């Protein structure tokens, strides 16, 4: 056995051990990305998990140098050019492919797409990108030996994640609960700070849900809330999360999203709620609207509490000025101070 092969096997064993030590999906995903980066000798590594119900891939972990100016273009990559038509294959044979157009614009011509199979279905894709020279047959073989060692840890972590979902979901709606919101937003603010990326928060309050409660009772009001949640979820990305903040208030956390992206999504959400009647099977049909407030990191606030206060304040202004519209926050005092007092 060659020294290179022995060293590769040690790296593979170490990667598998690191992944198996934890049951947290984020930690396992990070270990998978680091292993792919090291063994593939790649410039960037991204792990996408596959959602069979929505037939979409969601970015779960990435490793790209924080100071690389191309980072945003890589992280927001669309996999549609790689996957092709029809259901994605669960085969774990790594495949070299021409980089999607978004990467070619960033001077990355070739990627190594590594399907991750599990229990007869596709778990996701590990995508490796390298500048300059393409991937070799030796790279393919190394990654091919790595994948089977990581799959058990991914499967276990995904199972634990499903149980966690039961704990962090709101009982009445399909959204996440307030307790998880506080933790998730804090984690995303930390991540945005660490990697110098954008983060946005949408705060929305239903304008006239109380009319349903008053006219048809709280059971119909709860049913309307579930329908609101479903419409909102259908409009957001897999990496975004919808939370029920309390009563008839919801929050949407948008990782890797600047103010412009948050405004565009808010308008889609507003139209989705206002354009079609609710409870058409149980009532003559009720029109529901919402008031929206948006705050972005680092433009308006630099803490999770600051983002909440800013987005809530922007929403309250819309409530007072006519409802069914979108408001954008001003920077809070801490952010203004960091910006030198400029508005």
Buried (B, 14 or more C-beta within 10 A) or exposed (E): EEEEEEEBEEBBEEBBEBBBEBBEBEBBBBBBBBBBBBBBBBBBBBBBBBEEEEEBBBBBBBBBEEEEEBBBBBBBBEBEBBBEEEEBEBEBEBBBBEBBEBBEEBEBBBBBBBBBBBEEEBBBBBBBBBEEEEBEEEBBEBBEBBBEBBBEBBBBBBEBBEEBEEEBBBEBBBBBBBEBBBEBBEBBBEEBBEBEBBBBBBBBBBBBBEBBBEEBEEEBBBBBBBBBBBBBBEBBBBBBBBBBBEEBBBBBBBBBBBBEBBBEBBEEBBEBBBEEEBBEEEBEEBBBBBBBBBBBBBBBBBBBEBBBBBBBBBBBBBBEEEBBBBBBBBBBEEBBEEEEEEE
